[in-house]
Amino acid sequence: VDYYDVASLLTEELGKTIEYRRPGALRFIFRKVIEGNPLPFVLVMTGLYSVIRLGKGGGLTPDARQLLARAPIPLRQFIRDHLECWR
C-alpha cells in the first residue's frame, strides 16, 4: 500500500476527493515544524515517510499478528471502522 492507494481508498470511503501531493522531504519538514510539531518528532516522521515513499515498507511480517494478538485487517476495513475520525 502506498500513499496513492491510501488516498484512493479514503476517496472511495468518504465520498470526497482525497489527493496525495507527494511533498518533498524539506517541504514536509518545514510544514510540520511550522504546524508546531517538535523537530525530533518531525525527523522520525520524515524517515518513516521516506521509507514508504521509496517502496521499502511493503509487506506484512508475522510480527503484525503477534503484536496485535489478532490477524491484521485490510486498510479499507480500518478506514470504515474509523470513518468518524476521517471526517
N, C-alpha and C positions, 0 to 999 in steps of 0.2 A: 504494500500500500504506500503510495507516495502522496505528496501534498495535493496534486491534481485529483487523485482518487478521493481524498477526503473532501475536497471542495465539491466534487460531483455528487457524492453521497449526501452531503449536507444540503445541497441544492434540491435533490430529489425529495428528501425527507421533510425539509422546511417549506418547500414550495416557493422559494425565492432564490435568486441567483447569488451564489457564493463563489467568488473568484480568488484563485491563488495567484498572486502577482510576482512571486519569486524575487523577494528583495535580496540585494547583495548583503554580505556579512557586515560591512561597515555601516550601511544604511540601517540594517536591523539593530545593531548595537546602539547607534545614535538614537534611534526612535525609542528603544526600550529604556535607555538611561533617561531621556527627556521625560518619559512617562513616569519616572520616579523609581524604577527598579534599581537595586544595588548592583554595581558593576560586577562583582564576583558572580552573582546570580545570572546576569546577562551573558557573561562569558561562558558559563555552563550551558545556558540555553543555546548559545551560538554553536558550541561544539556539538550538541545533540542535533540541532537543526542541520548542521553541515554533514554529519554522518548520514542522515536520512536523504538529504538533497543529493549526495554523491552515490546513492544507491547501495550503501553499505549496511543498512539496517534491516534488510529483508529477512523474512522467515521467522518462524517460531521455533524455539527450542523446548525441550521437555521442562525447562526451568519455569516457564509461564504457568503450566499446570501445577507444578509443585508450590510456587509462590502464592498462587491464588487458591490452592486447595480445591480446585474445580477446573473443568475444561474452560479455556478461553472462549469468549463469544465473538462472533463476527462484528466488525466495526459498525455495520448497518444496525445491528441489534443494540449495540451500545448507544448509538445516536437516538434510536427510537425510545430506549429505556430512559433517556435523559433529555427528551425534547424540551422540557421546561427550562433547562439550563442553556439551551442554544438560542432561545427566543429572546 
